[in-house]
Protein backbone atom coordinates (compact mmCIF):
# COMPACT_ATOMS: atom_id res chain seq x y z
CA UNK A 1 0.00 0.00 0.00
CA UNK A 2 1.32 3.49 -0.78
CA UNK A 3 2.27 5.15 2.46
CA UNK A 4 4.30 8.26 2.92
CA UNK A 5 6.03 9.75 5.90
CA UNK A 6 4.04 12.94 5.70
CA UNK A 7 2.24 14.84 8.43
CA UNK A 8 -1.53 14.71 8.66
CA UNK A 9 -3.61 17.54 7.19
CA UNK A 10 -7.38 17.77 6.66
CA UNK A 11 -8.88 18.24 3.16
CA UNK A 12 -10.24 21.64 4.22
CA UNK A 13 -6.78 22.80 5.33
CA UNK A 14 -5.24 21.40 2.19
CA UNK A 15 -7.55 23.24 -0.18
CA UNK A 16 -6.95 26.58 1.54
CA UNK A 17 -3.18 26.23 1.62
CA UNK A 18 -1.05 27.59 -1.23
CA UNK A 19 0.63 24.19 -1.59
CA UNK A 20 -0.24 20.72 -0.22
CA UNK A 21 1.26 20.17 3.21
CA UNK A 22 2.88 16.80 3.86
CA UNK A 23 0.97 14.19 5.84
CA UNK A 24 1.91 11.07 7.74
CA UNK A 25 -1.45 9.30 7.61
CA UNK A 26 -2.45 7.87 4.21
CA UNK A 27 -5.71 9.30 2.93
CA UNK A 28 -8.48 7.17 1.42
CA UNK A 29 -10.91 9.24 -0.63
CA UNK A 30 -14.33 7.72 -1.32
CA UNK A 31 -16.20 9.26 -4.23
CA UNK A 32 -19.95 9.04 -3.68
CA UNK A 33 -21.93 8.69 -0.48
CA UNK A 34 -24.49 6.18 -1.74
CA UNK A 35 -24.72 2.50 -0.85
CA UNK A 36 -21.13 1.76 -1.90
CA UNK A 37 -19.53 4.88 -0.48
CA UNK A 38 -21.34 4.84 2.85
CA UNK A 39 -20.71 1.15 3.57
CA UNK A 40 -17.08 1.29 2.42
CA UNK A 41 -16.33 4.30 4.60
CA UNK A 42 -18.08 2.88 7.67
CA UNK A 43 -16.31 -0.46 7.40
CA UNK A 44 -12.92 1.13 6.82
CA UNK A 45 -13.39 3.31 9.88
CA UNK A 46 -14.32 0.24 11.88
CA UNK A 47 -11.28 -1.75 10.68
CA UNK A 48 -8.62 0.98 10.56
CA UNK A 49 -7.60 3.31 13.34
CA UNK A 50 -7.38 7.03 12.67
CA UNK A 51 -3.59 6.79 12.85
CA UNK A 52 -3.66 4.17 10.09
CA UNK A 53 -5.83 6.03 7.58
CA UNK A 54 -7.77 9.24 7.12
CA UNK A 55 -11.09 8.64 5.32
CA UNK A 56 -12.84 11.28 3.22
CA UNK A 57 -16.26 10.91 1.56
CA UNK A 58 -17.24 13.28 -1.27
CA UNK A 59 -20.85 13.66 -2.38
CA UNK A 60 -23.03 16.57 -3.59
CA UNK A 61 -25.83 15.52 -1.25
CA UNK A 62 -25.55 15.40 2.56
CA UNK A 63 -27.23 12.00 2.74
CA UNK A 64 -27.42 8.53 1.22
CA UNK A 65 -30.69 7.53 -0.45
CA UNK A 66 -31.88 3.94 -0.09
CA UNK A 67 -33.33 3.62 -3.60
CA UNK A 68 -35.47 0.47 -3.10
CA UNK A 69 -37.74 2.46 -0.78
CA UNK A 70 -38.33 5.36 -3.20
CA UNK A 71 -41.61 3.90 -4.56
CA UNK A 72 -43.00 3.55 -1.03
CA UNK A 73 -41.89 7.08 -0.18
CA UNK A 74 -43.68 8.32 -3.30
CA UNK A 75 -46.82 6.45 -2.27
CA UNK A 76 -46.76 7.88 1.25
CA UNK A 77 -46.04 4.56 2.96
CA UNK A 78 -42.72 5.89 4.30
CA UNK A 79 -41.77 9.43 5.25
CA UNK A 80 -39.31 10.83 2.71
CA UNK A 81 -36.78 11.69 5.42
CA UNK A 82 -36.70 8.08 6.57
CA UNK A 83 -35.41 6.68 3.26
CA UNK A 84 -32.21 8.71 3.56
CA UNK A 85 -29.28 8.28 5.94
CA UNK A 86 -27.62 11.63 6.83
CA UNK A 87 -23.88 11.44 6.24
CA UNK A 88 -22.99 13.52 9.30
CA UNK A 89 -24.80 11.02 11.49
CA UNK A 90 -23.90 7.79 9.71
CA UNK A 91 -20.23 8.59 9.09
CA UNK A 92 -18.79 9.25 12.52
CA UNK A 93 -15.04 9.83 12.54
CA UNK A 94 -15.01 10.38 8.77
CA UNK A 95 -14.46 13.66 6.90
CA UNK A 96 -17.40 14.54 4.64
CA UNK A 97 -16.96 17.02 1.79
CA UNK A 98 -20.18 18.19 0.14
CA UNK A 99 -19.53 18.87 -3.50
CA UNK A 100 -19.56 17.39 -6.98
CA UNK A 101 -16.57 15.52 -8.35
CA UNK A 102 -15.75 17.15 -11.70
CA UNK A 103 -12.36 15.63 -12.49
CA UNK A 104 -10.29 12.59 -11.49
CA UNK A 105 -6.54 12.67 -12.13
CA UNK A 106 -5.45 9.31 -10.79
CA UNK A 107 -2.02 9.55 -12.38
CA UNK A 108 -1.25 12.40 -9.97
CA UNK A 109 -3.61 11.18 -7.23
CA UNK A 110 -5.82 14.29 -7.31
CA UNK A 111 -9.54 14.88 -7.61
CA UNK A 112 -11.26 18.19 -8.34
CA UNK A 113 -14.36 19.05 -6.32
CA UNK A 114 -16.94 21.69 -7.18
CA UNK A 115 -18.87 22.86 -4.09
CA UNK A 116 -22.36 24.32 -4.41
CA UNK A 117 -20.83 27.75 -3.86
CA UNK A 118 -17.22 29.00 -4.15
CA UNK A 119 -14.48 27.86 -6.51
CA UNK A 120 -13.34 24.36 -7.44
CA UNK A 121 -10.55 22.88 -5.37
CA UNK A 122 -8.33 19.81 -5.41
CA UNK A 123 -7.84 17.06 -2.84
CA UNK A 124 -4.98 14.58 -2.98
CA UNK A 125 -5.18 10.95 -1.89
CA UNK A 126 -3.31 7.69 -1.56
CA UNK A 127 -6.21 5.32 -2.19
CA UNK A 128 -9.30 6.09 -4.31
CA UNK A 129 -12.66 4.36 -4.07
CA UNK A 130 -15.07 5.15 -6.90
CA UNK A 131 -18.70 4.69 -5.92
CA UNK A 132 -20.30 7.49 -7.95
CA UNK A 133 -23.30 5.37 -8.86
CA UNK A 134 -25.47 6.07 -11.87
CA UNK A 135 -27.69 8.69 -13.43
CA UNK A 136 -30.87 8.35 -15.49
CA UNK A 137 -30.21 7.07 -18.99
CA UNK A 138 -32.22 9.35 -21.24
CA UNK A 139 -32.66 9.60 -25.00
CA UNK A 140 -33.01 12.63 -27.31
CA UNK A 141 -36.80 12.31 -27.42
CA UNK A 142 -38.65 15.53 -28.32
CA UNK A 143 -40.29 17.02 -25.24
CA UNK A 144 -38.76 14.61 -22.73
CA UNK A 145 -36.40 17.11 -21.10
CA UNK A 146 -39.18 19.70 -20.76
CA UNK A 147 -42.04 17.37 -19.73
CA UNK A 148 -40.57 14.27 -18.11
CA UNK A 149 -39.34 13.64 -14.60
CA UNK A 150 -36.99 10.92 -13.38
CA UNK A 151 -37.36 8.58 -10.43
CA UNK A 152 -33.74 8.25 -9.33
CA UNK A 153 -33.61 10.20 -6.06
CA UNK A 154 -35.86 11.14 -3.17
CA UNK A 155 -36.48 14.65 -4.51
CA UNK A 156 -37.88 13.22 -7.74
CA UNK A 157 -39.98 10.60 -5.92
CA UNK A 158 -41.64 13.23 -3.72
CA UNK A 159 -42.10 15.56 -6.70
CA UNK A 160 -43.95 12.77 -8.55
CA UNK A 161 -46.15 12.15 -5.51
CA UNK A 162 -46.99 15.84 -5.10
CA UNK A 163 -47.64 16.23 -8.82
CA UNK A 164 -50.02 13.25 -9.00
CA UNK A 165 -52.02 14.42 -5.99
CA UNK A 166 -52.05 17.96 -7.37
CA UNK A 167 -53.52 16.68 -10.65
CA UNK A 168 -56.32 15.03 -8.64
CA UNK A 169 -56.93 18.28 -6.75
CA UNK A 170 -57.13 20.35 -9.92
CA UNK A 171 -59.12 17.80 -11.92
CA UNK A 172 -61.74 17.56 -9.18
CA UNK A 173 -62.72 21.18 -9.92
CA UNK A 174 -62.33 21.04 -13.71
CA UNK A 175 -65.35 20.35 -15.90
CA UNK A 176 -63.67 20.34 -19.30
CA UNK A 177 -63.71 16.65 -20.29
CA UNK A 178 -60.52 16.74 -22.36
CA UNK A 179 -58.63 18.66 -19.69
CA UNK A 180 -59.70 16.19 -17.00
CA UNK A 181 -58.60 13.22 -19.12
CA UNK A 182 -55.21 14.83 -19.64
CA UNK A 183 -54.79 15.60 -15.92
CA UNK A 184 -55.81 12.10 -14.88
CA UNK A 185 -53.54 10.28 -17.36
CA UNK A 186 -50.24 9.17 -15.83
CA UNK A 187 -47.53 7.77 -18.10
CA UNK A 188 -44.52 5.72 -17.00
CA UNK A 189 -41.72 4.76 -19.39
CA UNK A 190 -39.58 1.73 -18.51
CA UNK A 191 -40.83 -1.63 -17.22
CA UNK A 192 -37.90 -2.75 -15.07
CA UNK A 193 -37.99 -2.97 -11.28
CA UNK A 194 -37.82 0.80 -10.77
CA UNK A 195 -40.58 1.57 -13.25
CA UNK A 196 -42.97 -1.20 -12.26
CA UNK A 197 -42.63 -0.54 -8.52
CA UNK A 198 -43.04 3.21 -9.04
CA UNK A 199 -46.08 2.74 -11.26
CA UNK A 200 -47.70 0.15 -8.99
CA UNK A 201 -47.23 2.14 -5.78
CA UNK A 202 -48.37 5.46 -7.31
CA UNK A 203 -51.40 3.82 -8.96
CA UNK A 204 -52.37 2.14 -5.71
CA UNK A 205 -52.09 5.45 -3.83
CA UNK A 206 -53.96 7.48 -6.46
CA UNK A 207 -56.94 5.13 -6.67
CA UNK A 208 -57.10 5.08 -2.88
CA UNK A 209 -57.01 8.89 -2.87
CA UNK A 210 -60.13 9.13 -5.07
CA UNK A 211 -62.16 8.31 -1.96
CA UNK A 212 -61.62 11.93 -0.95
CA UNK A 213 -62.84 13.33 -4.28
CA UNK A 214 -66.62 13.03 -4.87
CA UNK A 215 -66.20 14.10 -8.51
CA UNK A 216 -63.50 11.55 -9.38
CA UNK A 217 -64.01 7.80 -9.65
CA UNK A 218 -61.11 5.29 -9.60
CA UNK A 219 -62.03 4.37 -13.18
CA UNK A 220 -61.39 7.96 -14.28
CA UNK A 221 -57.66 7.47 -13.70
CA UNK A 222 -55.59 6.18 -16.59
CA UNK A 223 -52.18 4.66 -15.90
CA UNK A 224 -50.01 3.80 -18.91
CA UNK A 225 -46.74 1.85 -19.05
CA UNK A 226 -44.56 2.07 -22.16
CA UNK A 227 -41.81 -0.59 -22.37
CA UNK A 228 -39.47 -1.29 -25.26
CA UNK A 229 -39.04 -4.99 -24.45
CA UNK A 230 -41.67 -7.66 -24.91
CA UNK A 231 -42.09 -8.21 -21.16
CA UNK A 232 -41.82 -6.45 -17.80
CA UNK A 233 -39.60 -7.20 -14.81
CA UNK A 234 -36.74 -8.90 -16.68
CA UNK A 235 -35.08 -9.47 -13.29
CA UNK A 236 -37.57 -12.24 -12.43
CA UNK A 237 -38.41 -15.42 -14.34
CA UNK A 238 -40.79 -15.08 -17.28
CA UNK A 239 -43.73 -16.88 -15.57
CA UNK A 240 -43.50 -14.55 -12.56
CA UNK A 241 -43.20 -11.53 -14.86
CA UNK A 242 -46.31 -12.64 -16.75
CA UNK A 243 -48.19 -13.10 -13.48
CA UNK A 244 -47.27 -9.58 -12.37
CA UNK A 245 -48.32 -8.22 -15.78
CA UNK A 246 -51.74 -9.89 -15.62
CA UNK A 247 -52.33 -8.78 -12.04
CA UNK A 248 -51.56 -5.16 -12.92
CA UNK A 249 -53.78 -5.33 -16.00
CA UNK A 250 -56.65 -6.45 -13.74
CA UNK A 251 -56.16 -3.18 -11.85
CA UNK A 252 -56.80 -1.28 -15.07
CA UNK A 253 -53.18 -0.41 -15.87
CA UNK A 254 -52.56 -0.11 -19.60
CA UNK A 255 -49.39 -1.70 -21.02
CA UNK A 256 -47.71 -1.00 -24.36
CA UNK A 257 -44.93 -3.59 -24.73
CA UNK A 258 -42.39 -3.70 -27.57
CA UNK A 259 -43.12 0.01 -27.82
CA UNK A 260 -40.94 3.12 -27.53
CA UNK A 261 -41.72 6.70 -26.62
CA UNK A 262 -41.32 8.78 -29.78
CA UNK A 263 -42.38 12.21 -28.51
CA UNK A 264 -44.04 13.94 -25.57
CA UNK A 265 -43.95 17.61 -26.60
CA UNK A 266 -46.22 19.65 -24.33
CA UNK A 267 -47.54 16.45 -22.79
CA UNK A 268 -48.79 15.00 -26.11
CA UNK A 269 -47.47 11.42 -25.99
CA UNK A 270 -46.70 9.64 -29.25
CA UNK A 271 -45.44 6.05 -29.29
CA UNK A 272 -43.53 4.09 -31.91
CA UNK A 273 -46.68 2.06 -32.62
CA UNK A 274 -48.71 5.16 -33.48
CA UNK A 275 -50.66 5.47 -30.23
CA UNK A 276 -51.26 9.10 -29.24
CA UNK A 277 -52.77 10.66 -26.12
CA UNK A 278 -52.32 13.64 -23.81
CA UNK A 279 -50.78 13.26 -20.37
CA UNK A 280 -49.74 15.83 -17.79
CA UNK A 281 -47.44 13.25 -16.17
CA UNK A 282 -44.51 11.48 -17.85
CA UNK A 283 -42.22 9.58 -15.49
CA UNK A 284 -38.98 8.27 -17.03
CA UNK A 285 -37.63 5.06 -15.48
CA UNK A 286 -36.04 3.52 -18.57
CA UNK A 287 -32.72 2.50 -17.13
CA UNK A 288 -29.57 4.10 -15.78
CA UNK A 289 -25.99 4.65 -16.91
CA UNK A 290 -22.73 5.09 -15.04
CA UNK A 291 -22.00 8.59 -13.79
CA UNK A 292 -20.62 10.34 -16.91
CA UNK A 293 -17.78 12.06 -15.03
CA UNK A 294 -15.96 8.68 -15.01
CA UNK A 295 -15.84 8.48 -18.79
CA UNK A 296 -15.58 12.18 -19.60
CA UNK A 297 -13.44 13.59 -16.79
CA UNK A 298 -11.14 10.86 -15.51
CA UNK A 299 -8.11 8.86 -16.59
CA UNK A 300 -9.47 5.60 -15.19
CA UNK A 301 -10.04 2.73 -17.67
CA UNK A 302 -13.70 2.32 -18.68
CA UNK A 303 -15.67 -0.13 -20.81
CA UNK A 304 -17.94 0.74 -23.74
CA UNK A 305 -20.78 1.52 -21.34
CA UNK A 306 -18.70 4.05 -19.44
CA UNK A 307 -18.23 1.82 -16.36
CA UNK A 308 -14.92 1.52 -14.53
CA UNK A 309 -13.18 -1.73 -15.43
CA UNK A 310 -12.47 -3.77 -12.31
CA UNK A 311 -11.22 -7.22 -11.40
CA UNK A 312 -13.28 -9.58 -9.22
CA UNK A 313 -11.24 -8.18 -6.30
CA UNK A 314 -12.81 -4.76 -7.13
CA UNK A 315 -9.39 -3.33 -7.99
CA UNK A 316 -9.44 -1.06 -11.03
CA UNK A 317 -7.64 -2.65 -13.98
CA UNK A 318 -6.88 -1.79 -17.58
CA UNK A 319 -8.24 -3.71 -20.57
CA UNK A 320 -5.35 -6.17 -20.30
CA UNK A 321 -6.14 -6.98 -16.69
CA UNK A 322 -3.25 -5.04 -15.18
CA UNK A 323 -4.07 -3.57 -11.77
CA UNK A 324 -4.20 0.21 -11.50
CA UNK A 325 -2.55 0.72 -8.13
CA UNK A 326 -4.48 2.64 -5.50
CA UNK A 327 -7.85 2.60 -7.31
CA UNK A 328 -11.00 0.64 -6.45
CA UNK A 329 -14.57 0.74 -7.70
CA UNK A 330 -17.94 -0.94 -7.10
CA UNK A 331 -21.65 -0.48 -7.58
CA UNK A 332 -23.58 0.91 -10.55
CA UNK A 333 -20.56 2.74 -11.99
CA UNK A 334 -18.33 -0.36 -12.12
CA UNK A 335 -18.30 -3.41 -14.39
CA UNK A 336 -17.98 -5.99 -11.60
CA UNK A 337 -17.44 -9.52 -12.98
CA UNK A 338 -19.87 -12.12 -11.67
CA UNK A 339 -17.51 -15.01 -10.88
CA UNK A 340 -20.47 -17.32 -10.29
CA UNK A 341 -21.76 -16.60 -13.81
CA UNK A 342 -18.66 -16.32 -16.02
CA UNK A 343 -18.96 -13.78 -18.80
CA UNK A 344 -21.60 -11.74 -16.97
CA UNK A 345 -21.50 -8.78 -14.63
CA UNK A 346 -23.16 -8.25 -11.28
CA UNK A 347 -26.47 -6.40 -11.68
CA UNK A 348 -26.63 -2.77 -10.49
CA UNK A 349 -28.85 -3.23 -7.46
CA UNK A 350 -28.65 -2.49 -3.73
CA UNK A 351 -28.16 -6.15 -2.82
CA UNK A 352 -24.87 -6.35 -4.73
CA UNK A 353 -23.74 -2.78 -4.04
CA UNK A 354 -23.79 -3.24 -0.25
CA UNK A 355 -21.97 -6.57 -0.38
CA UNK A 356 -19.43 -5.28 -2.89
CA UNK A 357 -18.75 -2.38 -0.55
CA UNK A 358 -17.97 -4.71 2.34
CA UNK A 359 -15.62 -6.83 0.23
CA UNK A 360 -13.90 -3.74 -1.20
CA UNK A 361 -13.28 -2.28 2.25
CA UNK A 362 -11.93 -5.61 3.53
CA UNK A 363 -9.56 -5.81 0.56
CA UNK A 364 -8.18 -2.34 1.27
CA UNK A 365 -7.63 -3.35 4.88
CA UNK A 366 -5.97 -6.58 3.69
CA UNK A 367 -3.45 -4.47 1.79
CA UNK A 368 -2.56 -2.61 4.98
CA UNK A 369 -2.01 -5.97 6.68
CA UNK A 370 0.03 -7.41 3.76
CA UNK A 371 -2.69 -9.94 2.95
CA UNK A 372 -3.96 -10.74 -0.56
CA UNK A 373 -7.21 -9.30 -1.89
CA UNK A 374 -10.17 -11.67 -2.11
CA UNK A 375 -12.58 -11.92 -5.04
CA UNK A 376 -16.13 -10.69 -4.63
CA UNK A 377 -18.60 -13.50 -5.04
CA UNK A 378 -22.21 -13.48 -3.98
CA UNK A 379 -24.94 -15.83 -5.07
CA UNK A 380 -28.10 -13.82 -5.58
CA UNK A 381 -30.49 -14.77 -2.77
CA UNK A 382 -33.41 -13.69 -4.90
CA UNK A 383 -35.45 -10.72 -6.00
CA UNK A 384 -38.42 -9.02 -4.37
CA UNK A 385 -40.71 -6.37 -5.80
CA UNK A 386 -43.63 -4.45 -4.34
CA UNK A 387 -46.68 -4.00 -6.56
CA UNK A 388 -48.56 -1.76 -4.16
CA UNK A 389 -49.94 -2.18 -0.65
CA UNK A 390 -50.16 -5.90 0.28
CA UNK A 391 -49.18 -6.86 -3.28
CA UNK A 392 -45.86 -8.15 -4.52
CA UNK A 393 -43.80 -10.75 -6.33
CA UNK A 394 -40.69 -12.54 -5.08
CA UNK A 395 -38.28 -15.31 -6.06
CA UNK A 396 -35.99 -16.47 -3.27
CA UNK A 397 -33.05 -18.89 -3.36
CA UNK A 398 -33.96 -19.95 -6.88
CA UNK A 399 -36.91 -22.13 -5.93
CA UNK A 400 -39.18 -20.20 -3.51
CA UNK A 401 -41.76 -18.23 -5.48
CA UNK A 402 -44.09 -15.89 -3.62
CA UNK A 403 -47.00 -13.81 -4.83
CA UNK A 404 -49.32 -11.33 -3.23
CA UNK A 405 -49.13 -10.47 0.50
CA UNK A 406 -46.31 -12.92 1.31
CA UNK A 407 -44.10 -11.45 -1.43
CA UNK A 408 -44.95 -7.94 -0.25
CA UNK A 409 -43.99 -8.92 3.31
CA UNK A 410 -40.72 -10.42 2.06
CA UNK A 411 -39.97 -7.18 0.21
CA UNK A 412 -40.49 -5.03 3.28
CA UNK A 413 -38.61 -7.38 5.61
CA UNK A 414 -35.54 -7.64 3.40
CA UNK A 415 -35.21 -3.95 2.68
CA UNK A 416 -35.82 -2.71 6.21
CA UNK A 417 -33.00 -4.98 7.36
CA UNK A 418 -30.73 -3.61 4.61
CA UNK A 419 -31.51 0.02 5.47
CA UNK A 420 -28.43 1.54 7.17
CA UNK A 421 -28.59 2.79 10.78
CA UNK A 422 -30.92 1.46 13.45
CA UNK A 423 -32.51 4.88 13.74
CA UNK A 424 -33.91 4.67 10.22
CA UNK A 425 -35.04 1.06 10.62
CA UNK A 426 -37.15 2.04 13.64
CA UNK A 427 -38.58 5.13 11.96
CA UNK A 428 -39.62 3.14 8.89
CA UNK A 429 -41.35 0.45 10.94
CA UNK A 430 -43.14 3.05 13.06
CA UNK A 431 -44.31 4.73 9.85
CA UNK A 432 -45.69 1.45 8.56
CA UNK A 433 -47.59 0.90 11.79
CA UNK A 434 -48.98 4.43 11.61
CA UNK A 435 -50.14 3.90 8.05
CA UNK A 436 -51.80 0.60 8.98
CA UNK A 437 -53.70 2.21 11.86
CA UNK A 438 -54.53 5.61 10.35
CA UNK A 439 -54.33 5.12 6.58
CA UNK A 440 -52.22 6.88 3.97
CA UNK A 441 -51.26 10.54 4.19
CA UNK A 442 -52.71 12.10 1.03
CA UNK A 443 -51.67 15.74 0.97
CA UNK A 444 -49.98 17.45 -1.95
CA UNK A 445 -47.27 19.89 -0.90
CA UNK A 446 -46.50 21.13 -4.38
CA UNK A 447 -45.26 24.49 -3.14
CA UNK A 448 -42.23 22.73 -1.63
CA UNK A 449 -40.66 22.70 -5.09
CA UNK A 450 -40.95 26.49 -5.44
CA UNK A 451 -41.66 27.89 -1.95
CA UNK A 452 -41.05 31.51 -2.99
CA UNK A 453 -43.58 31.57 -5.84
CA UNK A 454 -46.36 33.26 -3.86
CA UNK A 455 -43.96 35.75 -2.32
CA UNK A 456 -42.62 36.68 -5.76
CA UNK A 457 -46.16 37.16 -7.05
CA UNK A 458 -47.04 39.40 -4.10
CA UNK A 459 -43.86 41.45 -4.23
CA UNK A 460 -44.17 44.88 -5.86
CA UNK A 461 -41.39 45.68 -8.33
CA UNK A 462 -39.43 48.82 -7.38
CA UNK A 463 -40.46 50.80 -10.46
CA UNK A 464 -44.15 50.13 -9.94
CA UNK A 465 -43.88 51.03 -6.28
CA UNK A 466 -42.22 54.35 -7.19
CA UNK A 467 -44.85 55.08 -9.79
CA UNK A 468 -47.64 54.55 -7.26
CA UNK A 469 -45.99 56.96 -4.82
CA UNK A 470 -45.72 59.58 -7.56
CA UNK A 471 -49.37 59.05 -8.53
CA UNK A 472 -50.47 59.53 -4.91
CA UNK A 473 -48.38 62.70 -4.63
CA UNK A 474 -49.88 64.12 -7.82
CA UNK A 475 -53.40 63.21 -6.66
CA UNK A 476 -52.86 64.94 -3.28
CA UNK A 477 -51.46 68.07 -4.97
CA UNK A 478 -54.42 68.27 -7.35
CA UNK A 479 -56.89 67.95 -4.47
CA UNK A 480 -55.12 70.68 -2.49
CA UNK A 481 -55.24 73.04 -5.48
CA UNK A 482 -59.02 72.56 -5.71
CA UNK A 483 -59.29 73.58 -2.06
CA UNK A 484 -60.55 70.19 -0.91
CA UNK A 485 -58.97 68.16 1.90
CA UNK A 486 -57.08 65.08 0.85
CA UNK A 487 -58.60 61.85 2.23
CA UNK A 488 -56.18 59.11 3.32
CA UNK A 489 -57.37 55.61 2.54
CA UNK A 490 -56.34 52.43 4.26
C-alpha positions, 0 to 999 in steps of 0.5 A: 500500500502506498504510504508516505512519511508525511504529516496529517492535514485535513482536506479543508486545510489542504484546499486553503493552503497555497501548496499541499502540506505533507501528511503522515497518515495515508488518505483514502478518498471515497467518491460518492456517499451512496450504498457503496460509499457509505458502507465502504467508509463505515467499514474502513473506519471500523477496521482501521484506526485514525492513525492508520488512515484518514477517510474522506467521503465526497458527495453533492448531497448530505445523505445517502438515499436507499433507492429500493424504498423510493416507490413507497416514499412516493406512495406515502407509505414511508416518510421521505426523510426516513429513506435517507441516511444523513452522512454527518450522522452515519459517518462518525469519525469520517471527513465529509466534503459536500460537492460534486466531483468534476475531475479525477486525475489518478495519475497524480492522485488528485480529484477536483471538487466543485462545491455548491458555492465558491471555486473548485478545489483539489484534494490529494489521496493515496487510495481512491474508491469510486462509488459514484453510482449512476444517473438516469439514462435518457434519450433525445426524445422531443419534449422529454427534457421539458415534460418528463421527470426521473425517479432516481432520487428522493427529490424526484420521488416526492415531486412525482407524488406531489404532482399526482395528488395535485392533478387530482386536486385540480381535476376535481374542480375542472369540468372540461372533459378533455382537460380532465382526461389529460390531468388524470392520465399518468404515463410511465416509461420503462418496465424494469424494477424501478418503473414497475414498482413506481407505477404500482405504488403510485397507482395504488395510492392514487386510486385510494385517494379518489375516496376523498374526491366526490367528482373523481371515480377510480375508473377515471384514472388512466395509468399507462406503461410504455416498455421497449421490451416484450415483457416487464420485470426482466429481473424475475423469471418469465412466468413470474413476470407474466403473473405480475403483468396480468395482475396489474392489468386487472387493476386497469393499468394499460401496457404498451410492450415492444413500444418506444416513446417517440415524442411527448412535446407539451404532454402529447405522448406519441409512441412508436406504434402510433398510439397518441394521447395527452398526459400531464405526467410522464415519469422516465424510469427507462434504465440508468448509466454510469455517472458520466464524469468517469468516462468524460473527466477521468483517466481511469479505464472504462468499458464501452458503457462508461463503467470503470473496469475492475477485477473480481477483487474490485481493484481497477484494472486496464483492458489487459487486466493489469491492476491500477494501483491505488484505485478501487470501484464498485456499484452501478458505476463499475463493471464488476465480474460475476464469478459465479456466472462467467462472462456476466457482470453483477447487476446494479442493485442495492443487494450487490452494491452493499456486499461489494462495498464490504468486500472492497473495504476488507480488501483495502484493509488486507493491503494494509495488513500485507494480505492478498485481496479476495474476489467478490462472489455473492450468489443472488439470494433472490429478487423481491418487488412491491406492486402496491400495498399488500401486493408483490412478487418474489423469487428467493433462493432460486426455488421459492416463489411468492406472490401477493401479500407474502411477497410484499412482506418479504420485500419489506422485511428484506429492505428494512434490514438492509436500510443503514442505521438502526434509527432509520429502521425504527422510523420506517417500521413506526411509519408502517404501523402508523399507516396501517392504523390511520391510513395513507397521508394524502396531501400534496405539498406542491409548493415545496418545489418552489416555496417563494412563488407566492412571495414573488407574485405578491412582491411589488417591483421597485419601479411600480412602487415608485410610480404609485408613490408619484401618482399619490403625490400628484393626486394629493397636490391636485386635491389641495389646489381645488381647495378640498382636503385630501382623504387618506385611505387604508 
